Amino acid sequence: MKFHQKPSTYVELVELKVTNLEQSLKFYEEVIGFKVLDRQASKIWLTADGKTALLSIEQPENVVPKEPKTTGLYHFALLLPRREDLGAVLRFFAENGIRIGAGDHLVSEALYLNDPDGNGIEIYSDRPETEWKWEKGAVAMDTLGIDAPAILAAGANTEWNGLPEGTVMGHIHLQVVDIEDAKEFYELLGFEVVTPYPGALFMSTGKYHHHIGLNTWAGAGAQPASESMTGLEAFNIIYPSIEARETAVKNLREQNISVLEENEIFYTKDPSENKIKMVVK
């Protein structure tokens, strides 16, 4: 997972607001295969390896369901270490009657489903980097049908016992108000465009196919979700060094974008009100 460690800048912890904490926990343990890392009264941190939190779920007081055509989370994406693991989870979903979508994106093969609150989830494995096709600085991506029999065959000898230890938060895909504004903001954070797509844009560091996805599929000019709605609370962007984060903070402040600091973590919001924690690791 070379694109999710130094020297890359990448996404790690995604924090969600849910309407029913116990219902969500049951789903994330039994369907997705997370384990509990830590728990407070109204918030639970979930992990694949027993050490790193990849997702948190929280039930705020007076939470209400997210309204359609608002900005926020489109999906978060869990990257599995191997195609064999994707085959094992596909078999698990099929055997348990779990309804999913799927897509072959040329650079990766992906399965899609929603949690009980409608939060989008992608579970995917990457094709070898040597098979990605680059032209003029852009990586070729598409959405085609998957070869389900081949994926199942790859995982035929792999037992699905929940998310394997090497699972990481591969990327986050956000619904935004305006693609151009979002692009300029994430460039200030250190990301670069790797491929445009109809109504969307994909950005990364280190020539990954994408750490950040942006789209206006909810409708350009969609309203930001309110604080009381379910969905995305915040997500962490991990910087490889204090210097790299300082550069990003300086870039934001030079554009008069608010950055707050608390306990050595810097907080900001993108132009669509998506909250970001800037962390050095």
C-alpha positions in Angstrom: 0.0 0.0 0.0 2.8 2.4 -1.0 0.3 5.2 -1.9 -1.0 5.2 1.7 2.2 5.9 3.6 5.1 8.3 3.4 5.9 10.3 1.3 2.3 10.4 0.1 -0.4 12.6 1.5 -3.6 10.5 1.9 -6.9 10.0 3.7 -7.2 7.8 6.7 -10.0 8.2 9.4 -13.5 9.0 8.1 -15.9 10.1 10.8 -19.7 9.5 10.3 -22.8 10.6 12.0 -25.6 7.9 12.2 -29.1 7.7 13.5 -28.8 4.5 15.5 -25.3 3.6 16.9 -26.1 0.0 17.7 -27.7 -0.7 14.4 -24.7 0.8 12.6 -22.2 -1.1 14.7 -24.0 -4.4 13.9 -23.8 -3.5 10.2 -20.1 -2.5 10.2 -19.1 -5.5 12.2 -21.2 -8.2 10.5 -21.5 -7.0 6.9 -18.3 -4.9 6.4 -16.1 -6.8 8.8 -14.7 -4.1 11.0 -13.5 -4.6 14.6 -14.1 -2.2 17.5 -10.9 -0.3 18.4 -12.3 2.0 21.0 -15.7 3.1 22.3 -17.3 6.0 24.2 -20.9 6.6 25.1 -22.0 7.8 21.7 -19.0 7.2 19.5 -17.2 4.0 18.3 -13.9 3.8 16.4 -13.5 0.9 14.0 -10.4 -0.8 12.7 -9.2 -3.6 10.4 -5.8 -4.3 12.0 -6.6 -3.6 15.7 -4.3 -0.5 15.7 -5.4 2.1 13.3 -8.9 3.6 13.3 -10.3 3.8 9.7 -13.9 4.8 10.5 -15.8 6.2 13.4 -19.5 6.2 13.9 -21.3 8.6 16.2 -24.9 9.2 17.2 -25.3 12.9 18.0 -28.3 14.2 20.0 -31.2 15.2 17.7 -29.6 13.8 14.6 -31.8 13.7 11.5 -31.5 11.8 8.2 -29.5 13.5 5.5 -31.6 15.3 2.9 -31.0 14.5 -0.8 -29.2 16.9 -3.1 -26.8 18.1 -0.3 -23.1 18.0 -0.3 -21.0 15.7 1.8 -20.0 12.0 1.5 -20.6 10.2 -1.7 -18.7 7.2 -0.5 -15.6 6.2 1.5 -13.5 3.5 0.0 -11.8 0.6 1.7 -8.8 -0.7 -0.2 -8.1 -4.4 0.3 -4.6 -5.8 0.0 -5.3 -8.3 -2.7 -7.7 -9.3 -5.4 -8.1 -12.6 -3.5 -9.6 -10.6 -0.6 -12.1 -8.9 -3.0 -13.1 -12.4 -4.3 -13.7 -13.6 -0.7 -15.9 -10.6 0.2 -17.8 -10.9 -3.1 -18.5 -14.6 -2.2 -19.5 -13.6 1.3 -22.0 -10.9 0.0 -23.4 -13.4 -2.5 -23.9 -16.2 0.1 -25.6 -13.8 2.5 -27.9 -12.1 -0.1 -26.3 -8.7 0.4 -27.3 -6.4 -2.5 -24.4 -4.6 -4.0 -23.3 -2.6 -7.1 -20.0 -3.1 -8.8 -17.6 -1.4 -11.3 -14.4 -2.1 -13.1 -12.5 1.2 -13.1 -9.5 0.0 -15.2 -7.2 0.9 -12.3 -9.3 -1.1 -9.8 -12.2 -3.4 -9.3 -14.9 -2.3 -6.8 -18.0 -3.3 -4.9 -20.5 -0.8 -3.6 -23.2 -0.8 -0.9 -24.8 1.6 1.6 -24.9 1.5 5.4 -28.3 1.8 7.2 -28.2 5.6 6.9 -27.4 5.6 3.2 -23.7 6.4 3.6 -21.9 5.1 0.5 -19.2 2.4 0.9 -16.8 1.1 -1.7 -14.7 -2.0 -1.1 -12.0 -2.4 -3.8 -8.7 -3.8 -4.8 -6.2 -2.1 -7.1 -4.9 -3.6 -10.3 -1.1 -3.6 -10.4 0.3 -0.1 -10.9 2.1 -1.3 -14.0 -1.3 -1.9 -15.7 -2.5 1.7 -15.1 -2.5 3.7 -18.4 -1.2 7.3 -18.1 -1.3 9.9 -20.9 -0.3 13.6 -20.5 -0.4 13.3 -16.7 -3.9 11.7 -16.6 -4.7 8.2 -15.6 -7.3 6.3 -17.6 -10.4 5.4 -15.6 -13.8 4.2 -16.6 -16.8 2.4 -15.1 -17.4 -1.0 -16.7 -19.0 -4.3 -15.6 -16.8 -6.4 -13.4 -15.7 -10.0 -14.3 -17.4 -11.5 -11.3 -16.5 -15.1 -12.1 -12.8 -14.2 -12.3 -12.9 -12.2 -9.1 -14.6 -15.1 -7.3 -12.1 -17.6 -8.8 -9.3 -15.4 -7.4 -10.8 -15.6 -3.9 -11.7 -19.3 -4.1 -9.1 -20.3 -1.5 -9.4 -17.2 0.7 -11.5 -17.3 3.8 -13.5 -14.1 4.6 -13.0 -13.4 8.3 -13.7 -9.6 8.1 -11.5 -6.9 6.7 -7.9 -8.2 6.4 -5.1 -6.5 8.4 -3.6 -4.7 5.4 -6.9 -2.9 4.6 -6.5 0.9 4.4 -8.8 3.9 3.7 -8.1 4.0 -0.1 -9.9 7.2 -0.8 -12.9 9.5 -0.1 -15.3 10.6 -2.7 -17.2 13.9 -1.9 -20.3 15.6 -3.3 -19.4 19.3 -3.7 -21.1 22.6 -4.7 -18.6 23.5 -7.5 -15.9 21.3 -9.0 -13.5 24.1 -9.9 -13.7 25.7 -6.4 -13.1 22.2 -4.8 -10.2 21.5 -7.2 -8.5 24.8 -6.3 -9.0 24.1 -2.5 -7.5 20.6 -2.6 -4.6 21.8 -4.7 -3.8 24.1 -1.8 -3.7 21.0 0.4 -1.2 19.4 -1.9 -3.3 17.2 -4.2 -3.1 17.3 -8.0 -5.6 16.4 -10.6 -5.1 12.9 -12.1 -8.2 12.5 -14.2 -11.3 14.5 -15.1 -14.6 12.6 -15.5 -18.1 13.7 -16.5 -19.3 15.8 -13.6 -16.4 14.7 -11.4 -12.7 15.1 -10.8 -10.1 12.8 -9.2 -7.0 14.0 -7.3 -4.1 12.4 -5.6 -0.5 12.7 -4.5 2.4 10.4 -5.6 0.6 9.4 -8.8 -2.1 7.3 -7.2 -5.3 7.0 -9.2 -7.1 9.0 -6.6 -7.1 9.8 -2.9 -9.9 12.4 -3.3 -12.9 12.1 -5.6 -15.1 15.2 -6.2 -18.5 15.3 -8.0 -21.5 17.5 -8.6 -23.8 14.5 -9.3 -26.2 15.8 -6.6 -26.6 18.9 -8.7 -24.2 21.8 -9.1 -24.9 24.3 -6.4 -26.2 21.7 -4.0 -26.6 23.0 -0.4 -24.1 21.8 2.3 -25.7 19.3 4.7 -26.6 20.8 8.1 -24.7 19.9 11.2 -27.7 17.9 12.5 -27.8 15.6 9.5 -26.4 12.1 9.2 -23.4 11.6 7.0 -19.9 12.9 7.0 -18.7 14.6 10.2 -15.0 15.0 9.2 -12.1 13.1 7.6 -8.4 13.1 8.3 -5.8 14.0 5.7 -2.4 12.5 6.7 0.7 14.5 5.9 4.2 12.9 5.8 5.9 15.7 7.7 5.3 18.8 9.8 6.8 20.8 6.9 4.3 19.4 4.4 1.4 20.3 6.6 2.8 23.7 7.3 3.0 24.4 3.6 -0.7 23.4 3.2 -1.7 25.5 6.2 0.2 28.5 4.7 -1.4 28.0 1.3 -4.9 28.1 2.9 -4.2 31.1 5.1 -2.8 33.0 2.1 -6.2 32.6 0.5 -8.0 33.7 3.7 -9.3 30.2 4.3 -9.9 29.6 8.0 -7.6 27.1 9.7 -8.0 26.3 13.4 -5.5 24.5 15.6 -6.3 22.3 18.6 -4.0 19.7 20.3 -1.5 19.8 17.3 -4.3 19.0 14.8 -5.3 21.7 12.3 -8.9 21.9 11.2 -10.4 23.4 8.1 -13.4 23.1 5.7 -13.5 22.9 2.0 -15.8 25.3 0.0 -18.7 22.8 0.4 -18.4 22.7 4.2 -16.8 19.3 4.3 -14.6 19.3 7.5 -11.0 18.2 7.4 -8.5 17.4 10.1 -4.9 17.8 8.9 -2.7 15.3 10.8 1.0 14.5 10.7 1.9 10.8 11.0 
